[in-house]
């Protein structure tokens, strides 16, 4: 679902259990590989969904619409997110 400069992949996520809830965080893969480092920001999945709602101009997150329209998300050096659409355009969310 998401990619990142310095190679964050869609399969790189971290889950933690806390009081019977599961929290999912998307992280740079290099942070988990021995001998590699990554300065990019981590994102809780709930925040990525909220940002995706804004980028897609939806009222709530829709997995089907997201999957149909978004090819990848790249985390930029300043923590902003570049959403690449399958139709070719890119829309950037600026980190506050």
HELIX and SHEET records of a PDB file:
HELIX    1   1 UNK A   29  UNK A   32  5                                   4    
HELIX    2   2 UNK A   45  UNK A   56  1                                  12    
HELIX    3   3 UNK A   63  UNK A   69  1                                   7    
SHEET    1   A 3 UNK A  13  UNK A  18  0                                        
SHEET    2   A 3 UNK A  21  UNK A  26 -1                                        
SHEET    3   A 3 UNK A  43  UNK A  44 -1                                        
SHEET    1   B 3 UNK A  70  UNK A  75  0                                        
SHEET    2   B 3 UNK A  81  UNK A  85 -1                                        
SHEET    3   B 3 UNK A  90  UNK A  93 -1                                        
END                                                                             
